């Protein structure tokens, strides 16, 4: 057995020495140098290394002792399987694959060597590309920005080079050979295939005007523009204001001159000079200042000595009408000396304000907006909001507010929800005539034999104490094995369940007992996107719960069609009153509620959603900025109160059993 192993090893060594060195996988240290007949992608760029790899030489330790070397039998010589040939078979790229071969990805990574390999496609499978070349127009020879040369196919991104620099010039864009501004940077939607697009940086000459201080010793302001054009009024005003800050109260810049102490002239950007210096023309006079008393800003006016200024300026103020300029309580129309004039305003009598009526929630201590009403009043006076009458609610004291001229005033009116009791009464009468025996049919219909309130006493442990409209379905009692109660002391109809506290509360008598039982079923409309178990008139429903009453022979009454939180009873498709109770089906449609967005006291947008529906997709950004909000303020979110206190509202699910949601 030992000799056969040695023979096999020697045969393998002979085969190894006969193989080309390129057939072996490289070690980790050799992955940066490789020889192949095709292009090799290394680090994303094609690399061809034509340096021959060094031949391998067997070391003396690999040569077996001569006396132990028999001639190996041919049938025992193992032939190396072709699959053991390493990565180079995969690395070599073919310019034309075999017929029928499928195209592969343009590049892949060799797991054995870490070298990126390129598999070329036939010419008809290569994507069409266009080449974009960029030139710096500042260079005399139109030097190409070679580092920004790009070859792109449809769907790829064309990057815009940074703007080149040029002294005393402004970069205006990249222009094609037809002198058209190129605006195609970004995702390329289509290509010609093989086209070359040349784009050249274009500049326009820039001129400067230096506005000097009073003695010409320093530059106070710099304007930039095109040659032979006038300096803008905004630049002139900025330069004047800058110099005016350095002058005394009786002096003012009235113009600019190209020479010190010269006469005022039109300031323009020079044709041939890069920089033009101008000097202030200063005169003494007086200032007229304007106090708008809450109105829009009016800039002060400088007047030359002896000049009379007509007060034609008209400021604006929300909720008021301008009524002229006043000095010490006297109306003036012109001034000829230093003065501060104050605007006089007449309050509008039809300024709008908002009254919001808030009802206490049934199942928590918060409030939900019931309705919003626009009222009018005189700006600056107190509002006259009044409470409304809502069944089951008690209005609280109203805090009136001063009417703001911009219509943003909001007055809140709160209503506490009334608390009621549902009582359960037990028959405790011991009168002989009320004990119905075998002969009851002969006389029990007489009035003196009918049960009344005096025949019952309250089961205090079963009383339900809750706010009007509160969900009390989990408090409905089962007593003496029955949950069926009569709605009046003389007997039926009967109530088997209830979902919300009824207005003014209620009393129930019993419980009703008997042999057998009957069951009714309650179905509710499913949420949008949810599947139901039955469909009526295009509306899908699912089972909400069922009620079971002891005894038999019942018919449906209005008490069986009780309200369910967040739903409205659908009479049209439900079992009608008077039909059999057993197997009756009652259907309820899901309520819709509005989400209203208030901007500046006015509802600007409304979205409608179903009860318990996800509202995370509800969003709205105000289109207008309310009066008085500075321009440097940005929209920060919606709040569930008009003071925008607390944290911004998070849109999750419509949870309220009723009422709309109002956001500010």
C-alpha positions, 0 to 999 in steps of 0.5 A: 500500500505504501509503494502505490501511494508514492507512485501516485504522488510522483505522477501528480508531481510530473503533471504539475510540472507540465502545467502552465503557471497561469493555471493556478489561483493566486495567493492573497499577496498576488491579487494585485498582479495577474496575467490573462489573455483578456481584459481584467477589471481591477478596481473598476478599471480595465488592466492588462498585465503582459509580464510573464508569471515566474515559472514554478520550480519543484523543491528538492524536498518534493523529489522522492527517493529513487529506490522507492520509485516504481513505474506506475501502472497506467490504470492507477495513474489518476487524471486531474479532473478539468473542473480543478482548473482555477479562475483563469478559465472564467477570467478570459473574455470573449469578444464574441460569445458562442451562438445562443449564449445569454448575455451576462452582467457587465462585470462580476467579482471572482470569489477565488481571487478578488479580481473583477472580471468583464464579460463582453456582450455582442455589439448588438447587445451593448447599450447606446451611449453618448459622450459629454466633453467640457471646455473651459472658455477662460483658456485661450485654446479652449482647454478641455476639462478631461477629468469631467469627460463622461460617457453615459447611457439612458437612465444614467446620471450626467454630473455637472462640473463645478463652475470655472473661475474667471477674474471680473466675470460671472459664470452663466452656464454651460453652452452647446456648440449652437450657443444654447444653454444646456439644462440636461444635467441629471438623469439622462432619458434618451441617447443618440448613440455614439454622439459627442456633446461639447459643452463650453463654460460661458461668462459675462463681464462684471463691473463694480461700483464702489460707494465711498464714505463722506471724505472718500477714505473708505468703501461703504458699499459695493454694487455689481452688474453688467457694463453700461447698465444703471445701478439698481434702485435697491443698491442705491438705497442700500448705499445711501442708508449705509452712509446716512448712518454715519451722518448727523441728524440734519444731513442726508445723502441726496445722490452720487457723484463721480468726483468728490464734492461734485454734483449728483449724476446717474450711477452706471457700470463703466464700459471699459473700467472694471471699478468705478468709484462714486462719492456721496452728495450730502445736503442739510435739511430735516427728517419726517418720521412716520409712526404707523401705530400698528400699521405697515411700515412707512420709511422716513423722508429727508427733506431739503431746507425750505421744502414742504412735504405732502403726506401722501403715504397710506399705511395699512392695518388689518381690521382698520381704515386709515384716517390720516396723519396727526401731530399732537391730536391734530390732523395734518396733510403736509409738513415743512420742518422736522416732525414725527407724524402718527397714523390715525385709524378707524376701527372696522365694525364687521371684523370676523372672529371665531367661536368654537363650541367644545363638548366634553368627551364621553369616555375621557376628560378631554373636549372635542370640537362640536362646531365652529361659528364665524361672528363679527364685531368691532375691531378692538372691542370685546367679543359677544360669544353665546352658548348653545343648547345641546341635549345632555350638556351644560355650558360653562362660563365663557371668557370673552376676548378683544377682537383682533383686526386680522380675524384671528380671534378665537373664543372657546365655549366649553360644555360639560357632559351630563352624568346619568344613572341606569338603574336595575329594579327588582320585583319586591311587592308582597301585595296579595292581588299582585301574586298571580296564581291559577285564576290570574286570567280572571282579574289580573288585567284590572288596573289595581292589579298592575305592577308599578314603581312601588312594586320594585326596589333598586338593586344598588349594586347594579347601578351604572353611573356614567356620562351621557354617551359613555360606553357602558356595554361592559357594565350591563349586568347578568342577574340571577342568570339573566341579562334580559330586563323589561323597560317598564314596570308592567313588563315588556318590551325587553332590553338584552344589552346596551352600548352607551349611556342613554340621555337622562339615564334609564330604569330596567325591571326584572330580570326576565327568566324563562325556558329556552333562549333566543339570539340576535346578531349585530353587524358593523361596516368594515374599515376601508380595505378590510373584508367582511362576511356579508354585503348589502348595497355595496357595503361590507359588514362583519359580526360585532356581537350577539345578544341572547335572551332567556325564553322564547317567542320574542319579537323585535322592538326599538330597544333591540336597535340600540346605538353602537359607539362610532356607528349608525343603525341602518334601518333599511337592511336590518330586521324590522320591528315586530319580526321574530327576535330569534335570528334577527340581524341588525346592521350598522354603518361606520361613521365618517368624521372630518379633520379640519385644518385651521390657519389664522382662525379660518378653516383652510382644508378638510379631510374625511375619514372613517371611525377607527381608520388609519389617518397617518396619510393625512397631511397638509401644508398651509398655502398662505401665511396669516397676517402678522407672521414674520417672513422668516418663520416656517410652518412647524406642524398642527396642534389640537388647540388654537394656542398651539400649545403642547406637542404637534399632533400625530396622525394615527387613528380616528379614535373619537366615537363622534365629532370631527377633529380640528387642528390649528 
